Amino acid sequence: MFVLSNDLKVACKIYEFHLKGERVWFSKLVESLAGILTKNEVAHCICTLEDWMIIYGEYGKTAEGRAGRLILIDEDVGLPIIKDCYEKHWEKK
């Protein structure tokens, strides 16, 4: 049985939102991973994924027209890695 690291769990969840065409921000991500990871673990994973240049942040419209920091997947570096991991290990859950 293959177990994903917390960083890859967060990356796969971000990719899941990406596939649905939904914007994702920190609090939305934390809510979607409730019971799997804590808020602090998600924050740490986001920092790690940004350091690896898998994701990046950009300010834009969140829920109800509010402004916030959106979490986006880097198309060149992150997308191929996350897509492969998602299809092999996350999607089957």
C-alpha positions as CSV (number, residue, x, y, z in Angstrom):
1,M,0.0,0.0,0.0
2,F,1.4,3.4,-1.0
3,V,0.9,6.3,1.4
4,L,1.1,9.9,0.2
5,S,3.1,12.4,2.2
6,N,1.1,15.3,3.6
7,D,2.6,17.6,1.0
8,L,1.4,15.4,-1.8
9,K,-2.1,15.1,-0.2
10,V,-2.3,18.9,-0.2
11,A,-1.1,19.1,-3.8
12,C,-3.6,16.5,-4.9
13,K,-6.5,18.3,-3.2
14,I,-5.4,21.6,-4.9
15,Y,-5.3,19.7,-8.3
16,E,-8.8,18.3,-7.5
17,F,-10.1,21.9,-7.3
18,H,-8.1,22.7,-10.5
19,L,-9.9,19.9,-12.4
20,K,-13.3,21.3,-11.3
21,G,-12.3,24.7,-12.5
22,E,-12.7,26.1,-8.9
23,R,-10.5,28.7,-7.3
24,V,-8.9,27.6,-4.0
25,W,-7.6,29.6,-1.1
26,F,-6.2,28.6,2.3
27,S,-9.4,28.4,4.4
28,K,-11.2,26.5,1.6
29,L,-8.3,24.1,1.4
30,V,-8.2,23.5,5.2
31,E,-12.0,22.8,5.2
32,S,-11.7,20.3,2.4
33,L,-8.9,18.4,4.2
34,A,-10.6,18.5,7.6
35,G,-10.1,15.2,9.4
36,I,-7.1,14.4,7.2
37,L,-4.7,17.3,8.1
38,T,-4.7,20.1,10.6
39,K,-4.7,23.8,9.7
40,N,-1.0,24.0,10.7
41,E,-0.1,21.0,8.7
42,V,-1.8,22.4,5.6
43,A,0.1,25.8,6.1
44,H,3.4,23.9,6.4
45,C,2.7,21.9,3.3
46,I,1.8,25.0,1.3
47,C,5.1,26.6,2.3
48,T,6.9,23.4,1.2
49,L,5.1,23.2,-2.1
50,E,5.9,26.9,-2.8
51,D,9.6,26.2,-2.0
52,W,9.5,23.3,-4.5
53,M,7.8,25.7,-7.1
54,I,4.9,23.3,-7.4
55,I,2.4,26.0,-6.5
56,Y,2.3,29.7,-6.1
57,G,0.0,32.4,-4.7
58,E,-1.8,35.2,-6.4
59,Y,-4.3,37.7,-5.1
60,G,-7.8,37.5,-6.6
61,K,-11.5,37.0,-5.9
62,T,-12.4,34.3,-3.4
63,A,-15.9,33.5,-2.0
64,E,-18.6,36.1,-2.2
65,G,-16.5,38.6,-4.1
66,R,-13.9,38.9,-1.3
67,A,-10.3,39.4,-2.1
68,G,-7.7,36.9,-0.9
69,R,-4.7,34.9,-1.8
70,L,-5.5,32.1,-4.3
71,I,-3.4,29.0,-4.5
72,L,-2.5,28.0,-8.1
73,I,-0.5,25.2,-9.6
74,D,2.6,26.1,-11.6
75,E,1.8,24.9,-15.2
76,D,5.3,24.1,-16.1
77,V,6.8,22.5,-13.0
78,G,3.9,21.5,-10.8
79,L,1.1,20.3,-13.1
80,P,2.9,17.2,-14.5
81,I,4.0,16.1,-11.1
82,I,0.7,16.6,-9.4
83,K,-1.4,15.2,-12.2
84,D,0.7,12.0,-12.2
85,C,0.5,11.6,-8.4
86,Y,-3.3,12.4,-8.4
87,E,-4.1,9.9,-11.2
88,K,-2.0,7.1,-9.6
89,H,-2.6,7.5,-5.9
90,W,-5.4,10.0,-5.0
91,E,-8.1,9.6,-7.5
92,K,-8.6,5.9,-6.5
93,K,-9.7,6.8,-3.0
